[in-house]
Amino acid sequence: MKIATWNVNSIRTRQEHVKNWLLEHDIDIICLQETKVIDQDFPVETFNDIGYKTYIYGQKSYNGVAIFSKKPLDKIDYGFSGILEKNADNLDEQKRVISGVFNNIRIVNLYVPNGNSVGSEKYEYKLTWLKKLSEYLIELKDKHSEEILVCGDFNIALEDIDIYNPKGKKDHIMASIPERDSLTNIMDLGFRDAFRKFTQEGNHYSWWDYRHGGFSKNRGWRIDHIYLTSSLYEKASNCYIDINPRKLEKPSDHAPVVCEFPS
């Protein structure tokens, strides 16, 4: 079984890239972020036609998440309020969370806020959002029996090894200490980094700035992650970043990350 995550930076712009990649790699489930389209305008038929069930949660021009699955998912929940009910604190105005269950695995797809700049209003919103994510995951772990796979664009490079040039980045958005601490606190709930199970060295990234030759010079950041609860982590047989879609004409600035499990 293959489960992937990919920030596509507009599904309507990148739908052919996504469709062709899914067909080439025989992906069972893919979690998409930054779909940037309201649900009524999502190109559902493109993916239904190649055998995927589509679960979408979007808004106009910004944010948006979706899950495609070859087999139907159960227990679909949209936003924090799908699990936390009245305790979502209006954070679901931005469409950033969707989840569903497959083969007793709760798949949680996230698009974590970028935060803009350290100390800004958007940065404070990001830290607040990450605290709410912790509450959400605690609720899932305490009241549901499934294993959990959490994936998406976290907009956080957890360690210096996840940045092409980490010098001075501890005061930089996506690498500041409060952001890293927030993500570490989430991992401490019982999650492990699938990619690092198989790859310990640096120079592996999932996002490159469009500007200044970011991709051609491999000036990247690893900010797209797949985290697994312990027994699911033990079952994982591979996890890798596929940089080939980043080489295409008019690509997303992110590359997909794939986690494999025995059938």
Order of alpha helices (4+ residues) and beta strands (2+ residues): beta-alpha-beta-alpha-beta-beta-beta-alpha-beta-beta-alpha-beta-alpha-beta-alpha-beta-beta-beta-alpha-beta-beta
